[in-house]
């Protein structure tokens, strides 16, 4: 019984010491995240990132619609090449929208987004024409 009690005490001491290290590591991680979030360079980067992505998608919507008009007069291999570029433009728009929306849902990034920008953006294509949908 004495051995059992001694083993239990040793386990209790080891577990309590390891939990102190875990708590200290967690607190350190929180301090690191908050200091990175409030770092001036990160604030400016996040602020500019939203504007860049939003304006990038707007320009790609115009490009997509122009490509659709240009394809009406193409034939053969030129049309095939134009279709590939057209598909690439659409995929790029979707990727940028996904990244914008993902960052918009992250609290530490959304803090520094200009409130005039939409919360979420998506590109819809109807009758061959792309439109930017904005959700405030």
N, C-alpha and C positions, 0 to 999 in steps of 0.2 A: 504494500500500500504506500509505503514511503517512497519507493521508486516511481510509482505512478504519479504521486503528488509532485515530485521533483520534475518529472518529464512534462507534466501539465504546466508548471510554473515556467519552465524554460521555453515551451511553445508560446505561452502567453507573452513573455518578454520579447521573443523574436517577432511575433505577429504585431505587437504594439509598436515596435521600432520600425517595422516595414511600413505600417500604415502612416506613421509620421513622415517617412520619406515620400510616400505616394501623395499625401496631402500637400507637402512642400513643393513637389514637382508640379502638381495641378495648379497651385497658386502661382508658381513661377510661369507656367504656360499662359495663364490668364493675363498676367502682367505683360508678357511678351506680345500677346495678340493685341491688347489694348494700346501698347506703345507703338506697335506697327500701324494700327488703324489710325492713330492720331498723329503719326509722323507727317510733317508738312509735305514731303515729296509724295507720299502715298495719297494724301488728300488731293493734291493737284492732279496726280495721275488718274485717280478714280473720277474726278470731276471732268477732266478732258476726255477720258475714255468714253463716257456716255455721249458726249457731243460728237466725237469722231465716229462712233458706231452708228448713231442715229443719222448723221449726214451721209455716211457711207451707204447705208441702206436706201436712203432717198435718191442718191445719185444712181445706184444700181437699178432701182425701179425704172428710172428714166431710160437707162441703158437697155434694160430688158424690153421695154416697150418700143424703143427705136430698132432694136434687133428684130423684133417681130414684124415691124413695118418693112425693114430691109429684106427679110426673107421672102416676102410676097413676090419679088421679082427675080429671085434666084432659082437656078435649076441645077441638077446633076451634083457633082462633087462639091461645088460651091455651096449648095443648099445643105448638103450633109455636114460640111464644116461649120456653117452658120448654126445649124441645129445643135451641134456639140457645144459651141460657145454659148448658145442660148441656154442650154441645160446647165452648163457650168455657172453662168450668171445666176440662174435660179437657185442652184445649190449653195452658192456663196451667200446669197441674200438670206437663205434659211439658216445657215450657220451663224451669220452675224446676228440675226434676230434671236436665235437661241442663246448665244453668249450674252447679249444685252439683257434678255429676260432673266437669265440665270443670275447675273450680277445684280439685277434690280431686286431680286428676292432675297439677296444676302444683306442682312442688316448692316454689317460693318462697311459695305460698299455703298448701299443705298443712302446712307447718311449724307453723303456729299454730292448726290446727284441734284442738278438744278431742277427745281419744282416745275419749271415750264416744259420740261421734257416729259413724254408719256411714261407711265409705269411699265407698260408692256407694248411691244410692237410685233406685228406679223405682216406677212405679205400674202395676199390672196390673188389668185389669177382667175379671172372670169373672161370668157370669150377671147382668150389670148392676150388680154391686157392685165398688167400687174397693178395692184393698188396697195398702198401702205395703210394698214389698219392700226390705229393708235388707241390704247386703253389708258385712260388717265387714272 
